[in-house]
Structure formats: C-alpha cells, structure tokens
Amino acid sequence: MRTGPRTLLLLLAAAVGLASCSGGGDGDSTTTTTSSGADQTATTAAPGAPPGAEVEGLREVETGQCFDTIDQADAAESAVYLLDCTGPHAFEVYDVIDYEGDGAGRGTPYPGTATVQNWSEQACYDRFEAFVGIRWTLSELDIQVWWPSEQSWERGDRTVICTVLSATGDPLTGTQRGTAR
C-alpha cells in the first residue's frame, strides 16, 4: 500500500495516539514527497527510510508484516516503515488482537496503563510459541508489544500488536514463523 502525502500528514498529526513499551528516538522531522507519471501516484518517505520502505500507520499493520520504527519523535508511536520480510527489518507482527481484559467493552473508561499493559503482554507471550515454535523463555528472540493508550482508548482503540524482534538488536531477515529460534 502506498501512502500519499495527505495520509502521512494525518498520521504524523495523530502521533500521540498509541502507547508502547518502547520509546521513539531523535531524528530529522522533515519529509520529502515525489509524484511519478501521469497518474499522479505519490509516494512519501522520510529521510533515513530503509530502501523499499513504505510509511504505514502502526494501527494498520497486519499479522505477517515486517517493519522498522520511525526515529522521529512526532511519528514514532503512530507510523512505521513497512518492509518486505525477506530483507532486513526490526519487527515482525505475529498477532494483532483485540484487548479482552478488565474493562474491555466499547464505551468503558480506560482501565489504566498497568492493567492494559499486563493483559497485552501476557496475551502476546501466550501466542509467541505457536508462531516461533519455541517458548519465549528459551528463545533467542524477544517480544515487543503495543497496546492502546488512554487517548486512543477514548477513540475506541482496543488493538494489541504482538511483534517479534532479535534479542541482540540485530536486524532480522526472513520470517521468524516456525524457526524455533
């Protein structure tokens, strides 16, 4: 999916909408936009984007997709660089689930960061072995979880994103499904 400049601006404007157990980095917040051909198809990439990367909303990632985070403070929690899993990447999505813990219903007040985080992390840990083929405690891989923030909860967000990454911080290449690493 190609993301146009208008979509990127909306993504960047909504940057505060998601809590994560990782922080964003410092980086250049400039973007460049190019249009190609008579059909006016636009592609947008931020400086430092990995080759072949497409900017995608974090809330739009799907199971089996791979990505790197964007090291721009205003985009780090809402947009990612979507990458082909055959090339180097930091994260692979192994499950996208709806929060079903305490206070899960639509229109309910936010149950608190600790409650949502604990449920989300446990749900992702429980699904890790089915994807990788080995228990997380025995694996050389690690888990990164994104869960709804209080602000995104108010907009109806209940999505939990489970990803696998290298415990050493080295890029992954290829899918980690069934690798028993």
C-alpha angles and dihedrals in degrees: 000000000000117000117214126216094261091054092047091052090051090049092050091048090054094050097126095059102098136053120213139178089239131062131228124249134231117270149141109293096203121114131197127211129199131181124207135199132348092296089068093226106173128207125191129199132169119230110273094030113153114253111277093013123145122201110241134173111258089228089058098058117115136205110284096026123121128213150161123226121247113247094216116110093222094051105030095098100038111034136041139185104255110214139183107262092225090070130058115297138155102223138033119193109230098172141007112197140168118250108254101171130108112329094011100147125110112263093022121128119260107275092215135273095268092051095048093042095049094048092045095049093047091049091052093045089052091054098044099085094050089056103038099029098236135071114270092238090060097040130101086217128083136212129241118190131194118196137176118285122216089258095050090043089061088058092053098264113155098153122133118192118204117198136175124218139168113280089217094052093245116138118264121231121201128002119311092211109129095354094124087212 
